[in-house]
Amino acid sequence: LFYIVYFLFFLMIRRPPRSTLFPYTTLFRSRYLSIMADQSKFGSNHISKIFEDKDKRLWVGTGDGNLHFYNRAEDRFEHFTAEGKAELREILDGPDNNLLLGYGAHVLQEGKGGISQFDKKNQRYQDNLPDSSNSNLSITKIVHKGESNYWVSTYNSGLYEYNAETNEIQDHQIASNDPNLQVPDILIGIFKDK
């Protein structure tokens, strides 16, 4: 019985395997949950996205639309407020060492959805798309297509292609000749295979 209890205890405390998608599992669990739980320091306890950029820096998106950067040298989070934005659902490396951000609102949530960029060097948001084509999109996933092009799936408007250099967004409606077939505009996600 002692060995069984010891084995179960070992399984509970052992370090989880390092994930290529989220290598900070242990970091968050053991050290920084207390920083994040204190809303006066972090702003929100609704973590919607965790992302490590190509420079190995940790970024966190929250349900209130804000972006947070973990400053390792000072052992604290830096906060970047996004006024009037919905939940920050996607963070990924964009062109010119910027972050590409995707926002999406829930049914009862206020705030604008859509795509924006965050300039890491100057630490400011760049909302380059006109509101008419962008703010009503409820982003669910952004996938890098190649060069400056990205596929964007939305919860309310189907599939889009976004060019981060020109800031143009193109709708890719799925058409059907069958009047009995209704293609929904709800895309929960998108995946790029090899």
N, C-alpha and C positions, 0 to 999 in steps of 0.2 A: 504494500500500500504506500509506503514511503516513497518508493521509486516512481510510482504513478503520479503522486502529488508533485514530486520534484520535477518530473517531465512536463506536467501541465504548467507548473510555475515557470519553467524555462521557456515554454512556448509563449507565455504571456509577456515575458520581459525581454525576450531576444529582439535584436534589431531586425526590422523588416528588411527584405531584400531591396536593394537600391533600384528604383524604377527610372527608366529613361524618360518617362513622361512626367514624373513628379519626384525628383530626387530629394525634395525637402520634407518628406513625410516625417522622418525622425526629428528634424530640425523644428518643425512646427509643433509636433506632439510634446517634445520634451522641454523646449526652451521658450518659444515665442507665443504660445497660446495665451499666456498671461498678459503679454503686451497687447495682443489683439482683443482679448476679452474686455480690457479696460477701454470703454468707448470714448472716454475723454482723451485718450491717446490715439485711438484708431478710428473713431468716428462711426463705425458700424460693425456689428458682429455677423452680418450676412456676407460671407465670402462667396463670390460667384465665379471667380477665376483666379488661378495662380499660374504665373508664367515666368520662366527663366529665359532671358534674352540671350542673344549670341555672345554677349560679353560676360555671361554667367552672373547677371544681376537679377535679383528677385523682384517681381512686380505682382501686386495683388489688386484685383478689382472687386468692388463691393456692390451690394444691392442698391445703395444710394447713388450709384453712378460715379463714384470717386475712384481715383487711382492712387495706389500707395507703393512706395519704393523702400525696400529694406536697405538701409545704409549700414554696411558691415563695420566700417571703421568706427562709427559712433554707437553701434548696437541699438539702433532705433529705426522706426519707420518714418519716412517723410511723406506728407500727405499733399495731394493735388486735387483740389475741389473742382468738380465739373458742374457748373450751375445749370439747373434745369434738365439734366440728363436722366435717363432711365437706368435700369440695372446694367452695369458693365459686364457683358457676357463673354467677350472675346478680346484677347490681347495677343498680338504677334508682331514679329519683326517686320517693319515696313521699309520703304526706300529711304535713303539719306540718313540712316541710323535713327529713324523715327520709329515709334510704336504705332501700329494700326489698331484702332479700338472699335469694337462693335457693341452697340447699345440696343437693348430690347426691353419693352415694357410688358408687364403682366396686365391682365384685364383691369384690375382695380388700381394700378400703379400710375402715378403721374410722371411726367417727364418725357423728353424727346428721345426717340430711338435713333438709329442710323449709324453712320460711319464717321469717325474723325481720326485725326493723327495727333500724336503727342511728340513734340520736339524734346528729346532727352537732353540735348546740349543746353538749350535755353529754358528748359523746364516749363513749357507752356503748351496749351492745346491749340491745334490748328483745325478749325472747322471750315473746310474749303468747299464742301458741297453745298449747293443752294438748298434751303429748307424745303422747297417744294418737291424735290426729288429724293430727299434723304430723311427728314425728321419723322416721317410716319412709318419708316421701316422698323420692324421688330426683329433684329438680327438674332439668329440662333447659332450660326457657325460661319467662320471665314476660313477659306483654304487657299494657300498660295498656288496659283495656276502656273506661273512662270514669269520671269522678268518683273514688271510692275503690275501684273494682272492677278486678280483674286476672284475666286468664286464666293458668292455670298448667299447663304440660305436665310430665309426669313420665315417668321411664324404667320405673317399676314399677307405676304405679297409674292410668294414663290421664289424663283431663282434669279440672281443678278450677277453681272460681271462688272467688277470695279477696277479701274486703272488708277493707281495711286499717284502716278506722275501728272496725268492730265486732270485728275479728279472727276472723271466721267464715269457715270454708272449707267449700265445698259440692262434693260429688263429682258429676261429670257422666258417668256410665257410658253407654257407647254400647250400646244394646240392639238385638238382632236377633231377629226371629221365626223366622228360618231356623236350624234346629239344626245344619246343616252349615257355617254361617258362624261362625267364631270371630274376634271382634274383639280384637286384642292390646291389652294395657295399656301397650305401649311407644310413647311419643310422643317423637321426637327433638327436635321443635321445634314452634313455633306462630307464625303470622304474621297480623298484622292489616292488611288492605288498606284502601284509601281508599274 
